[in-house]
Amino acid sequence: MAKDYYQTLGVAKNVDQAALKKAYRKLAQTWHPDRNPGDKQAEERFKEITEAYAVLSDPEKRRQYDQFGEAGFHQRFSQEDIFRNVDLGDLFGGVGGFGAGGADDLFSQLFGRGRSQRPPAKGQDYSMEVGIPLRLAIEGGERRVEYRNEGRVEQIKVRIPTGIEEGAKLRVGGKGGPPPAGGKPGDLYLQIRIDPDPQFQREGSDLLVDVPVPFSQLCLGTSVEVPTLQENKRVKVPAGMKPGEKIRLRGYGVPASAGRPAGDLYAVIRVQIPSQIDETQRALLEKLADTGL
């Protein structure tokens, strides 16, 4: 079943770090194995809240969990990744007097990873920035990435999730530095940079597109073609609409993904002013000017 880490800890999605830590400590006092010896149900519950805290207390892991949802997050992070660099010593060293053996002993009990059972050393993780077009970031798809590893140039195919945001990181397992003896290779982390698009701008899950309309048609009302990611949509422009105002096309923004609803597309009305006019147009404009328009 899908895991909702916020629900597991009984906190809201906008919880701050101090409140998160407080919620975890309270649950830890109830479910810690030292307080429930031999109780397998309590042990499993403690594992769940500890995993939830390990993810939500790390800003980068939390951001990726929020962005990709539980299923997408676990495609990118193994259990080892989740607990890497998690320091629970300050939580278990004095919570109700238990945990005297320290965090290493606790992990040995719960996850089979104690001081004497550490996994073999892992190769160095690599990171690199990758630029992708806005449309690929919005719609998702595959991207071929070329990178240098130990003097060799490699090409890999990377799956870009639908709706990925600027600055997000994608993990490619095993494509980092070579492993030490008995270990495994490091990972490659791709930090996403989204290139500007000549037509669309993005604001979260919404898209904006400029739609030029002649001044006369803004006064009288008209209909215009609005570009979308799929095909143009004809929409009405009411008479008297002002430049900069927007027309909303519900559901035509960033597609829905990972439990996040689809965004909207906003057509931003711009005045289309010709660079040149002929004599007939000039005469008509002069008449309009005389009427105060």
Backbone bond lengths (Angstrom), bond angles and torsions (degrees), N, CA, C in turn:
res aa  C-N    CA-C-N  psi(-1)  N-CA   C-N-CA  omega(-1)  CA-C   N-CA-C  phi
1 M - - - 1.462 - - 1.523 109.73 -
2 A 1.314 116.18 149.90 1.459 120.85 179.30 1.523 109.95 -65.09
3 K 1.321 115.30 145.65 1.458 121.22 -179.50 1.523 109.39 -104.43
4 D 1.306 115.78 127.07 1.456 121.11 172.48 1.522 106.36 -104.78
5 Y 1.332 116.12 101.57 1.463 119.94 -174.47 1.528 111.98 -63.41
6 Y 1.328 116.73 -34.45 1.468 119.44 178.87 1.534 109.87 -65.54
7 Q 1.324 115.73 -43.01 1.463 119.86 179.01 1.528 110.39 -66.26
8 T 1.329 116.51 -38.09 1.464 120.33 179.53 1.521 111.48 -57.87
9 L 1.348 116.33 -39.15 1.464 120.74 -178.99 1.524 112.40 -93.22
10 G 1.339 116.75 -4.67 1.458 119.60 178.50 1.511 113.65 68.58
11 V 1.348 116.09 38.16 1.466 120.38 -178.45 1.523 109.76 -125.87
12 A 1.334 115.99 161.56 1.459 121.96 176.67 1.524 110.28 -80.11
13 K 1.331 116.78 161.96 1.458 120.18 -177.46 1.520 112.94 -69.21
14 N 1.331 117.46 -19.14 1.470 119.60 178.48 1.522 111.77 -98.32
15 V 1.325 117.88 19.72 1.468 121.37 -177.75 1.528 110.41 -61.76
16 D 1.326 116.32 139.87 1.472 119.46 176.51 1.533 109.43 -88.05
17 Q 1.338 115.64 172.15 1.460 119.92 -173.36 1.528 112.68 -64.99
18 A 1.316 116.78 -36.89 1.464 119.54 -178.51 1.533 110.70 -65.24
19 A 1.332 116.42 -45.17 1.464 120.34 179.85 1.527 111.07 -69.02
20 L 1.332 116.39 -33.93 1.467 120.73 177.62 1.525 110.20 -62.81
21 K 1.321 115.73 -46.66 1.467 120.73 -179.56 1.525 110.64 -63.38
22 K 1.318 117.16 -40.95 1.464 121.82 179.33 1.522 110.54 -62.52
23 A 1.349 116.67 -44.05 1.462 120.52 -179.76 1.525 110.71 -63.42
24 Y 1.332 116.01 -40.70 1.459 119.57 -179.50 1.528 111.54 -66.79
25 R 1.321 117.04 -44.42 1.461 120.89 179.66 1.531 111.09 -58.92
26 K 1.323 115.93 -40.47 1.465 120.04 -179.29 1.525 110.88 -63.87
27 L 1.336 116.18 -44.75 1.455 119.65 178.19 1.526 111.79 -68.19
28 A 1.345 115.59 -36.12 1.470 119.53 179.61 1.526 110.82 -62.47
29 Q 1.318 117.31 -36.99 1.459 120.40 178.82 1.517 111.42 -63.11
30 T 1.331 116.54 -31.11 1.466 120.60 -179.20 1.523 112.35 -81.15
31 W 1.341 116.86 -41.97 1.454 120.64 -168.35 1.528 114.72 -106.69
32 H 1.321 118.78 0.26 1.467 120.43 -177.76 1.532 110.66 -58.37
33 P 1.351 117.51 136.34 1.476 120.62 -178.29 1.530 113.72 -55.74
34 D 1.332 118.51 -31.90 1.457 119.74 179.89 1.521 111.95 -64.85
35 R 1.327 115.88 -25.09 1.460 119.32 178.67 1.524 112.87 -94.08
36 N 1.323 115.97 -8.09 1.464 120.60 -179.12 1.526 109.63 -134.57
37 P 1.308 117.83 60.46 1.479 120.15 -175.44 1.524 111.59 -61.04
38 G 1.343 114.23 130.58 1.453 120.47 177.81 1.512 115.13 77.79
39 D 1.332 118.59 1.25 1.466 122.51 -178.49 1.534 109.10 -93.78
40 K 1.335 116.59 100.19 1.459 121.13 -177.01 1.530 111.80 -65.84
41 Q 1.329 117.27 -34.22 1.460 120.39 179.10 1.523 110.62 -64.61
42 A 1.323 116.55 -42.22 1.463 120.53 177.52 1.522 110.53 -65.00
43 E 1.337 116.30 -38.34 1.464 119.74 179.72 1.520 111.29 -63.61
44 E 1.351 116.65 -43.33 1.462 120.22 178.55 1.524 111.32 -64.62
45 R 1.329 115.78 -39.43 1.460 119.82 177.89 1.525 110.38 -63.20
46 F 1.342 115.71 -40.81 1.459 119.43 179.27 1.530 111.18 -65.26
47 K 1.331 117.17 -38.07 1.459 120.51 176.27 1.531 110.58 -60.32
48 E 1.344 116.11 -42.91 1.463 120.67 -178.14 1.524 111.70 -62.58
49 I 1.348 116.36 -46.91 1.465 117.75 -177.55 1.521 111.18 -70.60
50 T 1.338 116.85 -30.94 1.468 119.78 178.82 1.523 110.92 -69.40
51 E 1.339 116.39 -41.19 1.467 119.63 176.50 1.525 110.66 -63.14
52 A 1.332 116.43 -43.33 1.465 120.51 179.61 1.525 110.65 -60.78
53 Y 1.317 117.09 -43.40 1.469 120.24 179.99 1.526 111.25 -67.33
54 A 1.338 116.68 -38.69 1.468 120.09 179.92 1.522 111.30 -60.05
55 V 1.334 116.75 -35.75 1.476 120.58 -179.64 1.525 110.92 -78.76
56 L 1.331 117.24 -50.37 1.467 120.44 -172.03 1.526 112.72 -75.11
57 S 1.332 118.26 -20.23 1.457 119.86 179.28 1.523 112.04 -83.08
58 D 1.328 117.58 -10.38 1.465 122.44 177.92 1.530 108.05 -101.92
59 P 1.347 119.25 115.28 1.471 121.18 -173.72 1.521 114.00 -55.23
60 E 1.349 117.88 -41.13 1.456 120.02 -177.61 1.525 111.14 -71.56
61 K 1.336 117.53 -43.15 1.464 119.85 178.21 1.535 110.29 -64.19
62 R 1.323 115.84 -40.02 1.466 119.37 179.77 1.518 111.31 -63.93
63 R 1.325 116.68 -41.12 1.460 120.31 -179.57 1.532 110.39 -63.41
64 Q 1.330 117.02 -42.07 1.461 119.83 -179.56 1.528 111.16 -71.03
65 Y 1.334 117.02 -35.06 1.466 119.96 175.91 1.525 109.90 -63.65
66 D 1.340 116.66 -43.84 1.468 120.26 179.23 1.521 111.18 -64.40
67 Q 1.333 116.72 -36.29 1.463 120.13 -175.07 1.527 111.97 -77.24
68 F 1.331 117.17 -44.71 1.455 119.93 -170.71 1.524 113.85 -102.57
69 G 1.338 118.22 -7.89 1.451 119.93 -177.60 1.514 111.69 77.45
70 E 1.323 116.02 175.41 1.466 120.60 -173.99 1.527 111.75 -62.45
71 A 1.339 117.20 -47.25 1.463 119.90 -176.15 1.530 110.90 -65.03
72 G 1.329 117.29 -47.64 1.463 120.35 180.00 1.515 112.05 -64.31
73 F 1.329 116.94 -36.03 1.464 120.68 179.84 1.526 110.49 -63.44
74 H 1.322 117.44 -44.79 1.465 120.31 -176.25 1.521 112.47 -76.17
75 Q 1.318 117.78 -10.67 1.459 119.57 169.24 1.522 110.96 -74.62
76 R 1.319 116.03 -22.30 1.464 121.04 -176.35 1.520 113.37 -103.51
77 F 1.320 117.65 -23.24 1.459 121.41 -175.06 1.528 110.17 -127.24
78 S 1.335 115.75 121.97 1.446 120.39 172.14 1.526 109.29 -80.50
79 Q 1.348 116.91 173.92 1.465 119.51 177.72 1.527 109.96 -62.02
80 E 1.327 116.03 -37.06 1.462 119.14 177.64 1.526 110.80 -62.12
81 D 1.343 116.59 -40.75 1.466 120.02 178.02 1.528 110.71 -63.86
82 I 1.338 116.34 -39.98 1.464 120.46 -177.18 1.522 111.51 -60.60
83 F 1.327 116.40 -41.66 1.466 119.74 -174.83 1.530 113.23 -94.49
84 R 1.351 116.91 -0.94 1.462 118.33 178.95 1.530 109.85 -66.51
85 N 1.325 116.03 132.39 1.481 124.48 177.63 1.528 113.29 67.45
86 V 1.327 117.60 15.83 1.462 120.01 176.22 1.522 109.00 -85.71
87 D 1.320 117.77 122.13 1.462 122.95 -179.35 1.521 109.01 -105.78
88 L 1.339 115.70 107.50 1.447 120.65 179.00 1.523 112.29 -104.89
89 G 1.329 115.68 6.67 1.458 118.99 -176.69 1.511 113.39 -59.72
90 D 1.332 117.15 -40.50 1.464 119.65 -178.16 1.518 111.62 -71.96
91 L 1.345 116.68 -17.84 1.455 120.18 179.32 1.525 111.60 -87.95
92 F 1.324 116.59 -38.69 1.451 119.26 -172.89 1.516 113.61 -100.21
93 G 1.301 116.96 -8.80 1.454 117.92 179.40 1.504 112.63 -69.69
94 G 1.355 116.98 -24.74 1.446 117.08 -176.14 1.502 113.99 -143.15
95 V 1.319 118.58 20.66 1.458 120.87 -179.78 1.518 108.63 -79.15
96 G 1.311 116.65 100.29 1.440 120.32 176.24 1.512 114.13 64.28
97 G 1.335 118.49 14.44 1.446 120.91 176.75 1.511 114.21 88.15
98 F 1.354 118.73 1.15 1.456 117.95 179.08 1.517 109.61 -100.84
99 G 1.300 115.66 176.04 1.467 120.41 178.93 1.501 112.21 79.90
100 A 1.336 118.52 27.00 1.453 119.85 -176.41 1.517 111.83 -64.52
101 G 1.334 116.88 -25.49 1.460 119.62 179.80 1.507 112.57 -74.47
102 G 1.330 118.65 -8.76 1.456 121.93 177.80 1.514 112.29 89.27
103 A 1.338 114.27 174.32 1.464 120.04 -175.48 1.520 112.15 -65.12
104 D 1.352 117.49 -34.47 1.460 118.88 180.00 1.524 111.71 -60.66
105 D 1.351 116.89 -44.40 1.455 120.13 178.57 1.526 110.93 -64.24
106 L 1.326 116.35 -38.19 1.460 120.24 178.96 1.523 110.63 -61.80
107 F 1.322 117.22 -47.11 1.454 120.48 179.76 1.517 111.35 -66.05
108 S 1.328 116.97 -32.10 1.452 120.49 176.44 1.518 110.37 -62.79
109 Q 1.345 116.59 -42.72 1.468 121.28 179.23 1.533 111.31 -64.75
110 L 1.338 115.85 -46.46 1.464 119.80 -169.36 1.510 113.68 -86.60
111 F 1.329 116.30 -41.69 1.460 119.85 -170.69 1.523 113.19 -120.76
112 G 1.339 117.22 5.60 1.453 119.83 179.44 1.501 113.24 68.73
113 R 1.334 116.82 28.88 1.470 120.84 -176.50 1.516 108.15 -132.82
114 G 1.294 116.91 85.17 1.454 121.05 177.60 1.502 111.59 -107.19
115 R 1.318 116.33 -168.89 1.455 120.67 -177.43 1.518 110.99 -64.13
116 S 1.368 115.79 -31.79 1.455 118.98 -179.15 1.525 112.06 -92.79
117 Q 1.344 117.14 -1.77 1.454 120.50 -176.73 1.520 112.18 -125.21
118 R 1.294 118.06 29.79 1.459 120.06 -179.49 1.520 109.54 -64.52
119 P 1.337 116.34 142.88 1.462 118.62 177.42 1.521 110.43 -66.57
120 P 1.320 116.89 157.08 1.467 119.08 178.59 1.519 111.02 -56.82
121 A 1.323 115.24 153.20 1.467 120.42 -178.98 1.527 109.92 -59.66
122 K 1.310 114.78 150.59 1.453 121.71 -176.95 1.519 109.54 -111.91
123 G 1.330 116.25 149.69 1.451 120.33 177.11 1.523 112.04 -64.95
124 Q 1.312 116.12 165.93 1.457 121.44 -177.20 1.521 111.28 -67.19
125 D 1.338 115.77 137.93 1.462 120.54 173.36 1.525 109.70 -78.80
126 Y 1.318 116.20 141.52 1.455 122.15 175.90 1.529 108.78 -109.10
127 S 1.323 115.11 157.05 1.460 119.77 174.07 1.515 109.30 -141.41
128 M 1.315 116.25 148.90 1.454 121.11 177.03 1.517 108.54 -155.01
129 E 1.333 114.95 155.43 1.456 121.16 179.32 1.521 109.13 -92.37
130 V 1.317 116.10 137.89 1.458 121.41 179.81 1.522 108.86 -127.97
131 G 1.329 116.65 124.92 1.460 121.32 176.21 1.524 110.52 -90.40
132 I 1.314 116.51 134.04 1.467 120.52 178.32 1.524 109.06 -131.56
133 P 1.331 118.32 152.36 1.469 120.39 177.57 1.530 110.70 -66.24
134 L 1.323 115.88 152.73 1.458 120.83 179.80 1.529 111.26 -58.33
135 R 1.315 117.22 -41.50 1.468 119.79 -178.36 1.525 111.55 -62.44
136 L 1.337 117.51 -37.84 1.462 120.40 177.96 1.527 109.96 -66.74
137 A 1.333 116.69 -39.78 1.462 120.04 177.82 1.526 110.99 -63.44
138 I 1.305 116.92 -36.09 1.465 121.32 -178.14 1.529 111.52 -75.08
139 E 1.324 116.07 -48.65 1.462 120.61 -171.48 1.517 113.39 -92.43
140 G 1.346 117.63 -18.54 1.455 120.76 -176.20 1.522 111.28 77.59
141 G 1.323 115.65 168.18 1.458 120.63 -179.51 1.512 110.33 149.85
142 E 1.315 116.40 -164.78 1.470 121.29 -178.82 1.521 110.66 -103.03
143 R 1.312 114.44 147.52 1.466 121.10 177.82 1.521 108.23 -136.15
144 R 1.309 116.99 129.67 1.457 120.97 175.74 1.532 108.69 -86.03
145 V 1.313 116.02 127.22 1.459 122.15 -176.67 1.518 108.96 -119.35
146 E 1.315 115.48 132.22 1.462 121.31 177.13 1.523 108.81 -108.69
147 Y 1.321 116.23 129.42 1.471 119.08 179.80 1.520 109.29 -146.10
148 R 1.324 114.44 161.37 1.465 120.94 -177.60 1.522 109.28 -102.64
149 N 1.328 115.80 127.40 1.460 122.12 -178.99 1.522 109.18 -129.80
150 E 1.346 115.66 111.24 1.466 121.08 179.69 1.532 111.72 53.76
151 G 1.334 114.97 43.95 1.457 119.94 176.68 1.512 114.78 84.00
152 R 1.312 117.34 -7.83 1.465 120.79 179.58 1.519 109.71 -105.82
153 V 1.328 116.24 140.20 1.463 121.31 177.34 1.524 108.74 -90.67
154 E 1.314 116.43 124.49 1.462 121.59 179.73 1.525 109.63 -119.97
155 Q 1.313 114.28 152.05 1.463 121.18 174.08 1.525 108.64 -120.74
156 I 1.310 116.14 132.90 1.459 120.83 178.75 1.522 108.93 -132.88
157 K 1.329 116.02 152.54 1.456 121.52 173.59 1.521 108.37 -95.59
158 V 1.322 115.94 130.53 1.454 121.34 -178.20 1.521 108.38 -119.57
159 R 1.327 115.62 134.29 1.461 120.79 176.59 1.517 109.31 -84.86
160 I 1.326 117.21 119.89 1.459 122.64 178.35 1.527 108.49 -93.26
161 P 1.332 118.63 116.36 1.468 119.90 -178.77 1.531 111.68 -67.04
162 T 1.300 116.01 148.83 1.462 121.73 176.24 1.528 110.39 -58.74
163 G 1.340 115.91 129.82 1.462 120.71 174.55 1.503 115.36 79.16
164 I 1.329 118.78 17.53 1.463 120.59 -179.54 1.524 109.78 -60.79
165 E 1.323 116.76 146.58 1.456 121.42 -173.97 1.526 111.63 -108.99
166 E 1.306 115.26 161.46 1.462 122.69 176.85 1.528 109.84 -55.34
167 G 1.350 115.95 132.10 1.460 120.71 176.49 1.511 114.71 88.54
168 A 1.344 118.24 -7.99 1.467 120.48 178.92 1.527 109.55 -65.27
169 K 1.329 115.71 153.87 1.461 121.01 178.99 1.524 109.82 -116.11
170 L 1.331 114.86 136.17 1.456 121.82 174.34 1.519 109.00 -111.44
171 R 1.302 116.09 134.02 1.466 121.12 -179.42 1.519 109.95 -99.67
172 V 1.341 115.99 127.59 1.460 122.21 174.38 1.521 106.60 -112.14
173 G 1.310 116.40 104.22 1.459 120.82 -173.36 1.518 112.70 -65.32
174 G 1.339 115.16 137.82 1.454 121.17 172.90 1.505 116.08 77.71
175 K 1.336 118.32 7.63 1.462 120.85 -178.14 1.531 111.87 -107.88
176 G 1.330 116.24 20.54 1.459 120.45 176.81 1.514 111.48 -95.91
177 G 1.337 116.13 -146.56 1.461 121.30 -177.10 1.517 112.28 -69.58
178 P 1.346 117.08 159.75 1.465 121.36 -178.72 1.522 110.75 -65.22
179 P 1.326 116.80 152.34 1.461 119.68 -177.11 1.520 112.05 -78.25
180 P 1.335 117.11 149.04 1.457 119.88 168.20 1.525 108.99 -72.94
181 A 1.308 116.76 178.33 1.467 120.21 -177.77 1.520 110.08 -58.54
182 G 1.323 114.83 125.21 1.452 120.00 176.60 1.513 114.66 79.32
183 G 1.317 118.04 -1.03 1.461 120.76 -177.95 1.505 111.93 -100.13
184 K 1.335 115.10 -160.41 1.453 120.17 178.45 1.522 108.64 -134.09
185 P 1.348 117.15 161.28 1.471 119.14 -177.14 1.524 111.76 -63.26
186 G 1.324 114.73 157.54 1.452 120.04 173.05 1.518 110.96 -74.17
187 D 1.313 115.86 -177.43 1.458 121.46 -178.86 1.527 110.45 -111.61
188 L 1.300 115.59 160.15 1.459 122.56 175.40 1.516 108.28 -107.01
189 Y 1.323 116.89 126.59 1.467 121.97 178.25 1.527 108.79 -110.27
190 L 1.305 115.26 124.07 1.462 122.13 -179.10 1.520 108.98 -104.22
191 Q 1.334 115.51 116.71 1.465 120.00 176.99 1.524 108.43 -91.95
192 I 1.327 115.33 125.06 1.460 120.96 -170.55 1.530 111.23 -86.21
193 R 1.337 115.07 128.51 1.466 122.88 170.10 1.529 107.03 -116.76
194 I 1.311 116.20 127.46 1.464 120.15 -176.65 1.525 109.66 -99.34
195 D 1.321 115.84 121.04 1.462 121.06 -178.52 1.533 110.53 -74.00
196 P 1.333 117.47 146.14 1.472 120.09 178.51 1.520 111.06 -61.51
197 D 1.322 115.36 148.59 1.462 121.52 177.97 1.530 108.43 -107.79
198 P 1.335 118.28 138.87 1.468 119.72 -178.22 1.524 113.98 -68.02
199 Q 1.322 117.32 -13.90 1.464 119.78 -174.14 1.530 112.94 -116.46
200 F 1.339 117.16 -45.97 1.462 120.95 -172.88 1.528 111.24 -108.41
201 Q 1.328 114.48 147.86 1.455 121.92 168.08 1.521 107.63 -117.27
202 R 1.337 115.71 151.40 1.456 119.92 -176.78 1.516 110.75 -117.20
203 E 1.325 115.89 136.37 1.457 122.52 172.38 1.524 107.68 -131.78
204 G 1.330 116.25 94.26 1.458 120.22 -175.90 1.515 110.48 65.90
205 S 1.331 117.11 -119.21 1.471 121.59 178.64 1.524 112.33 -94.03
206 D 1.342 117.18 -0.89 1.464 120.85 -178.03 1.526 110.96 -101.43
207 L 1.319 115.19 155.14 1.460 122.46 176.08 1.522 109.47 -120.26
208 L 1.343 115.30 148.46 1.449 121.01 176.27 1.523 108.62 -124.71
209 V 1.324 116.08 141.10 1.450 121.07 176.76 1.522 108.31 -139.70
210 D 1.336 116.94 134.41 1.460 121.76 178.41 1.534 110.05 -77.72
211 V 1.334 115.29 135.43 1.470 120.88 178.71 1.525 108.11 -126.28
212 P 1.339 117.73 107.37 1.463 120.39 179.11 1.525 112.23 -75.21
213 V 1.328 116.61 135.06 1.474 122.50 179.64 1.528 107.86 -134.03
214 P 1.334 119.25 130.92 1.470 120.92 177.36 1.531 111.14 -58.75
215 F 1.324 115.95 147.82 1.468 121.28 -177.37 1.522 111.88 -57.50
216 S 1.309 116.08 -40.56 1.471 119.38 -177.49 1.532 110.79 -62.78
217 Q 1.327 116.71 -38.30 1.460 119.91 -179.00 1.527 111.53 -74.14
218 L 1.332 117.18 -29.21 1.458 119.07 173.79 1.528 110.14 -64.52
219 C 1.309 116.50 -36.03 1.464 120.31 179.28 1.528 111.72 -70.65
220 L 1.343 115.64 -38.48 1.455 120.13 -172.91 1.526 113.43 -93.49
221 G 1.325 116.59 -21.29 1.455 120.68 -171.64 1.513 110.44 91.12
222 T 1.322 117.09 145.79 1.459 120.20 -176.13 1.523 109.04 -163.88
223 S 1.306 116.69 -172.05 1.467 121.74 169.78 1.526 107.88 -131.36
224 V 1.321 116.29 149.14 1.461 120.69 -175.23 1.527 109.56 -136.98
225 E 1.324 115.39 159.87 1.457 122.34 174.05 1.528 108.64 -88.83
226 V 1.325 116.51 126.86 1.467 121.88 179.41 1.527 108.62 -111.81
227 P 1.335 118.62 122.55 1.470 120.11 177.44 1.528 110.75 -67.21
228 T 1.316 117.34 140.23 1.461 123.14 170.94 1.525 107.18 -127.87
229 L 1.322 116.62 178.12 1.463 120.14 178.94 1.526 111.81 -66.22
230 Q 1.333 117.08 -24.24 1.455 120.24 -177.60 1.538 111.02 -100.38
231 E 1.299 117.45 -63.98 1.468 121.72 -177.65 1.525 108.12 -152.86
232 N 1.318 115.71 165.17 1.459 119.49 179.64 1.529 110.99 -67.80
233 K 1.332 115.58 146.22 1.453 121.58 176.07 1.524 107.99 -122.30
234 R 1.319 116.68 132.98 1.472 120.14 178.13 1.525 108.63 -89.30
235 V 1.328 115.44 127.06 1.463 120.78 -178.81 1.522 109.17 -129.22
236 K 1.335 116.03 155.99 1.456 121.73 178.62 1.517 110.60 -85.41
237 V 1.322 114.89 139.14 1.464 121.99 172.92 1.523 106.77 -110.25
238 P 1.331 118.02 110.27 1.469 119.05 -177.01 1.522 112.29 -66.58
239 A 1.314 116.33 149.99 1.469 121.30 178.33 1.531 109.78 -58.61
240 G 1.328 114.67 137.24 1.453 120.21 176.53 1.518 114.64 85.35
241 M 1.314 117.82 7.00 1.467 119.92 178.84 1.520 109.15 -66.95
242 K 1.325 115.91 137.82 1.464 120.78 -174.25 1.526 111.31 -93.09
243 P 1.338 116.35 149.63 1.470 120.19 175.46 1.533 110.86 -57.44
244 G 1.320 115.87 137.51 1.458 121.18 -179.07 1.516 113.86 94.31
245 E 1.343 117.16 -17.93 1.461 119.17 175.62 1.527 109.88 -72.43
246 K 1.334 115.43 159.76 1.457 120.25 -171.15 1.522 111.68 -122.08
247 I 1.324 114.26 148.17 1.457 122.16 171.63 1.523 107.53 -112.75
248 R 1.318 117.00 126.92 1.460 122.03 -174.21 1.527 111.79 -93.08
249 L 1.320 115.71 129.71 1.460 122.26 172.52 1.524 106.88 -111.83
250 R 1.298 116.12 99.11 1.461 121.77 -172.98 1.536 111.34 -64.31
251 G 1.341 115.42 130.17 1.458 121.38 174.86 1.507 115.77 83.05
252 Y 1.344 117.60 4.45 1.459 120.33 -178.40 1.531 112.53 -101.71
253 G 1.333 116.94 17.03 1.454 120.65 177.36 1.512 111.44 -92.99
254 V 1.341 117.07 -140.44 1.465 121.43 178.40 1.529 108.45 -65.28
255 P 1.333 118.45 129.83 1.467 120.57 -177.72 1.528 112.27 -60.51
256 A 1.310 115.73 156.27 1.466 121.32 177.48 1.526 110.02 -65.11
257 S 1.347 116.04 144.05 1.462 120.61 177.01 1.517 109.28 -163.62
258 A 1.342 115.90 148.41 1.467 123.45 174.30 1.522 112.07 49.47
259 G 1.326 116.10 43.22 1.450 119.95 178.18 1.512 114.98 80.10
260 R 1.331 117.50 -0.30 1.461 121.61 179.28 1.521 109.17 -94.91
261 P 1.336 118.87 130.61 1.466 120.28 -178.74 1.529 111.74 -69.31
262 A 1.310 115.30 160.05 1.464 120.37 177.75 1.523 110.19 -64.71
263 G 1.320 115.84 147.27 1.455 120.76 176.31 1.523 111.03 -85.22
264 D 1.312 115.70 -175.95 1.462 121.70 -179.07 1.524 110.05 -114.52
265 L 1.309 115.06 160.28 1.459 121.89 174.30 1.528 108.11 -108.30
266 Y 1.326 116.72 133.71 1.464 121.59 179.20 1.529 108.91 -116.05
267 A 1.322 115.03 120.39 1.463 121.09 173.25 1.525 108.13 -84.78
268 V 1.324 116.56 114.65 1.459 121.60 -177.88 1.532 108.37 -93.34
269 I 1.324 116.10 117.62 1.460 120.74 -174.76 1.536 110.37 -76.00
270 R 1.324 115.02 127.47 1.468 122.21 176.76 1.534 109.11 -122.74
271 V 1.324 115.98 146.40 1.470 119.77 177.87 1.519 109.23 -80.17
272 Q 1.309 115.16 127.46 1.459 120.73 177.75 1.535 108.65 -91.96
273 I 1.306 116.11 109.72 1.470 121.04 -178.14 1.525 108.39 -109.64
274 P 1.314 117.39 120.57 1.469 119.14 -178.37 1.528 110.87 -69.36
275 S 1.308 115.88 146.23 1.470 119.98 177.76 1.529 111.33 -77.65
276 Q 1.339 116.31 -23.36 1.462 120.78 178.47 1.525 109.34 -140.16
277 I 1.321 117.15 147.43 1.471 121.99 175.35 1.523 109.00 -131.83
278 D 1.322 115.75 152.46 1.468 118.80 179.72 1.529 109.21 -89.77
279 E 1.320 116.45 179.00 1.462 121.27 -174.87 1.531 111.92 -64.70
280 T 1.314 116.85 -39.55 1.472 119.47 179.40 1.523 110.73 -61.76
281 Q 1.338 115.28 -45.60 1.471 119.46 179.41 1.526 110.89 -63.66
282 R 1.310 115.74 -39.54 1.473 119.12 179.80 1.537 110.46 -62.30
283 A 1.328 116.27 -44.41 1.459 119.89 -179.33 1.533 110.84 -62.48
284 L 1.332 116.64 -41.40 1.463 120.22 178.41 1.525 111.64 -64.87
285 L 1.325 116.29 -41.83 1.463 120.32 178.75 1.520 111.25 -64.71
286 E 1.309 116.84 -37.05 1.474 119.59 178.06 1.531 111.22 -64.94
287 K 1.354 115.79 -37.92 1.474 119.67 176.73 1.517 110.72 -65.03
288 L 1.361 115.66 -41.41 1.468 119.18 178.47 1.528 110.87 -64.35
289 A 1.337 114.68 -39.33 1.465 118.03 178.90 1.515 111.51 -62.67
290 D 1.345 116.18 -36.12 1.463 120.30 179.42 1.542 111.19 -65.24
291 T 1.337 116.13 -27.17 1.475 118.78 179.66 1.517 112.36 -85.96
292 G 1.344 117.15 -2.29 1.466 120.56 178.90 1.510 113.95 94.62
293 L 1.331 119.18 3.93 1.449 121.41 179.66 1.533 110.52 -84.92
